[in-house]
Amino acid sequence: MLRLSVVQVTIALCLVSISTRHMSAAEVHWPGWLGPERNGWVNSFRPPTRWPERLAQNWQVEVGAGYGSPLVADGLVYQHTRQGEDEVVWCIDLNTGDIKWRKSYATPFKIGGGGERHGKGPKSTPVLADGRLFTLSITGVLHAWDAVSGEQLWRRDYRSRFKTNQPYWGVSTSPLVDGNRVVVHFGTDDVGALVALDVQNGKEVWSHGNDGPSYSSPLLVQLHGVRQIIEWNHRALVGVESASGKQLWEYPFPHEGHNQNMPTPTFHNGRVLLGGENRGIHSLQPQLKSGVWTVKEQWHQRKVALDMSSAVVNGDLLYGFSHYDTGRLFCLDTKTGEVLWQGPPRTGANVAFLSVPGHVVALLSDGRLQIIAARGDRFETVATYRVSESPTWAPPVLLEHGVLVKNNRTVTRLAW
């Protein structure tokens, strides 16, 4: 496998024809947090036989701050950002970078002490479904937009119910859509509810519990024949029936002091892989016997832990970023919990992962994009690219022949 040194992105025209771009653009579908299955797996991407030495910039649009990932559907890119005291929603042509529409609304916000370096958001990634775009502000206000025209369809603000409607450092959970319901956890650190709203009009369909939200995002899975939402809130990991909001099971795993509940859990082979700051990683198996749900802990390892970064699975291996040793990439066996390898220490503050056949794509928060071999016997970097000179906390989006990268000012399309 070719090994490449860190290279600067060359500002150049892509050599792929315009007609090919238009054909591939419509095929890319990245509708929400970590993709269609919310697991970081990229179905539309096939790794090149030989990774290029440098990337070409197709276009770049200055959109503003925020940690939300770009979304892609029907040849359009959607981005949720902040400019000054406004949050802004963008629709951009994937092929040309032309702005199709832009909507903004005032969202003043004072971030909790210690979180200033992360800015005022937004930190939530929107979700697309059936021609609608749903955005969740740093203050916990949910907007529904027409994805084609940008018209605001409806707005829901739960601050009248929960006084304030965000945890200490602002909302970072990302909404999900299941059928005709958009699901969001509203509330403060101390009290809140997981709520399902009708996608057409924003009316409440069901409300579950009274726990406050965490900084994690929910999953939608099929488990023992039941379609359910797996969510890690401020107090526990819970399984909730998607259609009714009925709680099926829970595993206490509370936010404690500085140990935040932040990463999105990983679901693999009927198990939930849950990692928390300074608390290692657990493998949990929800079980259903004679109509009763229980949760069995398969293993718990303490050698590595997850802070803000969400891990991904490739094969039966989990790839993640431990905050120990000032940041280290790692790989562990999902069956046993054995840590198979760790990368060098002092890697950085955060990594956003995607998973593709034979490789794991890792966007480091310092603007480096690493292509890592998906193997358990050793840590192997196949290629490294410098894709930004400013911080990159938003997960990237892989295209057929390139990648979308959001930093703290711009969204950029780069080509392999």
Order of alpha helices (4+ residues) and beta strands (2+ residues): beta-alpha-beta-beta-beta-beta-beta-beta-beta-beta-beta-alpha-beta-beta-beta-beta-beta-beta-beta-beta-beta-beta-beta-beta-beta-beta-beta-beta-beta-beta-beta-beta-beta-beta-beta
